Structures are given as C-alpha cells and as structure tokens.
Amino acid sequence: EHNMLYLSEILIKEHELENYSEVCRVLEEYARDGEMHFQFDVKPPFEDTPANWEDDLEMVFSRA
C-alpha cells in the first residue's frame, strides 16, 4: 500500500540534496520504487529551481 508522497518529506529525508537536479533524480528513484501519488507541498529551496518547477517535477515523476 502506498500513501501520498510529499515533496517536503523527500527534502527532509534526503537532506544532503544540494540542487534542483538532485531533487529530480531522487524523485525519479521514488517513482521507480513504486510510489504512485506525489504532492507538491513546498517549493524546492534551490537557486536552480525553475519557475515551472511543479510542471517539471510532475513530468519527471510520471516519466519514471
């Protein structure tokens, strides 16, 4: 059974993340591991986070 996966949980669990592209990589891993539902509850706090980060992460998650 899979519960909702929140972006804030990923950022807390994976506290060594240093940039937005690492967030994308980790999100992809979660999706590949079988996570089905993903909620964007916070904006990734990195300088390289794009303006369209929600759409971008949605694509990363659904592509995986």
C-alpha positions as CSV (number, residue, x, y, z in Angstrom):
1,E,0.0,0.0,0.0
2,H,1.4,3.4,-1.0
3,N,0.5,6.6,0.8
4,M,0.9,10.1,-0.5
5,L,4.5,11.2,-1.1
6,Y,5.1,14.8,-0.2
7,L,7.9,16.8,-1.6
8,S,8.6,18.2,1.9
9,E,9.2,14.6,3.2
10,I,11.7,14.0,0.4
11,L,13.6,17.2,1.2
12,I,13.7,16.3,4.9
13,K,14.7,12.6,4.3
14,E,17.2,13.5,1.6
15,H,18.7,16.4,3.4
16,E,22.0,16.1,1.6
17,L,20.4,17.3,-1.7
18,E,22.2,20.4,-3.0
19,N,20.3,21.5,-6.1
20,Y,17.2,21.1,-8.1
21,S,18.5,18.5,-10.5
22,E,19.3,16.2,-7.5
23,V,15.7,16.6,-6.4
24,C,14.6,15.4,-9.8
25,R,16.9,12.4,-9.7
26,V,15.7,11.4,-6.2
27,L,12.0,11.9,-7.2
28,E,12.6,9.6,-10.2
29,E,14.0,6.9,-7.9
30,Y,10.9,7.2,-5.6
31,A,8.7,6.8,-8.7
32,R,10.6,3.8,-9.9
33,D,10.3,2.2,-6.5
34,G,6.6,2.2,-6.9
35,E,5.3,5.5,-5.4
36,M,2.1,6.3,-7.1
37,H,0.9,9.6,-5.6
38,F,3.0,12.7,-5.3
39,Q,2.1,16.1,-3.7
40,F,3.9,19.4,-4.2
41,D,3.6,21.0,-0.8
42,V,6.7,23.1,-0.9
43,K,9.0,24.7,-3.5
44,P,12.5,23.2,-3.6
45,P,14.7,25.8,-1.9
46,F,17.5,25.8,-4.5
47,E,18.8,28.6,-6.7
48,D,18.4,26.5,-9.8
49,T,14.8,25.6,-9.2
50,P,12.9,26.7,-12.4
51,A,9.8,28.9,-12.4
52,N,7.8,26.0,-13.8
53,W,9.1,23.5,-11.1
54,E,5.7,22.0,-10.4
55,D,5.0,21.0,-14.1
56,D,8.6,19.9,-14.4
57,L,8.5,17.6,-11.3
58,E,5.2,16.2,-12.5
59,M,6.8,15.2,-15.7
60,V,9.8,13.7,-14.0
61,F,7.6,11.7,-11.7
62,S,5.2,10.4,-14.4
63,R,8.0,9.6,-16.9
64,A,9.8,7.4,-14.4
